[in-house]
Amino acid sequence: MIKHQGGCFCGNIKFSTEYDPMLVMACHCKTCDKMLGVGTGVTAIFGEEEVSFEGELKRYSLRGSSGNQLHYEFCGNCGNNIVTKPDLIAGMVYIHVGSFDNPLAFTPKVEIWNKTKPVWFNGEGCIVESFEDNGSLERIQMLMENLDQRQ
């Protein structure tokens, strides 16, 4: 049974999953600012095998603010950035919540790169963890704690 689905603006890319995300986070790094064209990137994190994609995604890879490789995958037709695959946490996909058919189903619980957070961003009431840098070890621990819901 499909729980969440979405796709790109033009409809060439579609995705679906039967799972809720392991974590939803807001990222305030300068890489997300440029790559996503917004002041804060909000992503829902899933295991790569938990999401089915239809259509051909194009890829652009770069070294992110943490110093690790990030692979941004997007529609080659409309340019909609759909997913980020970080080398730091191989096997995980970060799906940009704006690409879901119902983006309001997702509330970030964690924010990273808080030291460059825009003054207008107020996650009060939903953010339970906030890190000045990328909080890698803490996020991996949170993902591992939520991994047992997949069993």
N, C-alpha and C positions, 0 to 999 in steps of 0.2 A: 504494500500500500504506500503510495507516495504521500509523504508528509510535507515536504517543501519542494518548490520548483521555481524555475525562472529562466532567464536567458538574456540575450543581447537586445538592443533596441530594435534592430531590423528583423529579428526572428531567425537568423541563420544559425545561431547557437542556442541550444536549449540544455538545461540540466535538471536533474531531480535527485532526491534522496528520501529514504525512508526514516532517516534519523533526525533528531534534534542536534544542534551543534554541541561539540564538547566544550566550547568556549566562544564567547562573543567579546571582541575587544575593539577599542578605539586606539588608533595609532596617530601620534602627533609628529612623527618624524618628517624631516624635510624631503625625504625620498617620496613618501606617500603624497605630500603636498604637490610635488611636481608630477608624479606619475598618474595620480588620480584627479588632479586639478581641483582639489578641495583642501580646506584647512585641516581636516581630520578624516582619516580613512577608517571606516567601521567594517570589520570582517567577521564572518561566522566560520569557525574552524571545524573541519571534518577530517576523518581519515580519507585518504585519496580513494580507496576502494569503496567508500560509502556513497560516492556521488557518481552518477552516470551522466556523461556528456554526449550530446549529438551535435554534429557539425565540426568544421575544422577550425581549431584555435591557432592563431599566430602567436609567436613568443618573442619577448624582448627580455634579455637577461642583463643584470647589472649588480654591482656591489652596493648593498644597502647601507644604511646608517650604522648598523652593528658591525660592518666589515664583512659580512657573509653574503653569498650570492642569493639573489631573489630572481625568480622567473615569473614575469607578468605575462598572462595569457589573455588574449583579446580577440574580438571578431575582426577579421581582415576587411570586412565590408563597412560596418558602421563605426569601428574603432572602440566599441564599448569594452572596457577593461572588466573582465569577469572574475578571474581567479589569480592568486599569487601562490607560487610554490616556493617555500623557503628551503634552502639547503640546510639551514640550522636545525630544522625539525623535519627531516626527510619523511615522506609518507603522509604528510599533512597538507591540506589545501585550505587556503584562506579565500573564501568566496565573499566578494564585496556585497554587502547587504542590499545596496540599491539595485542589484541585478536579480533579486528575488521578486516573484510576483507579488508577495506580501512582505515588503521590507519591515513593516511595523511589527512583525512577529518576533523581531530580534532586538534585545536590549543589551548594550555592552555592560559587562561586569568588571572589566579590567581596562585600564588605559596605560599606554606605554609612551616613552619619550615625552613625559609630562613637562620636562624643562623647556620644551619648545611648543607647549600647548597654546593655542590662540586664546586671548583674553575673553573672547565671546563664548568659548565652549564651557558649558556648565553641565557636568554629568552627575550633579548632586542628586542623590536618591537612588541611583542605579549603580554607580561605580563603587565596587567594594575593595579594589586594589589599584594602587597608582604607583608607577615606577618612573623615576627621572630618566632612566635609560631604557634599554629594551627588555629588562626583567626576564631574560631567557630562562634561567634556572627555575625561577618561580612559576613561569608559565608552563614549562615542561611538567613541573610537579602538579599543577592544576589539571593539565591534560591527562596525566597518568591517573589522577584521582577520579576523573570522569570516564576513563577507559573501561572500567568495570561495568558501566551501564550498557556497553556493547555486547557483553557476554550473554 
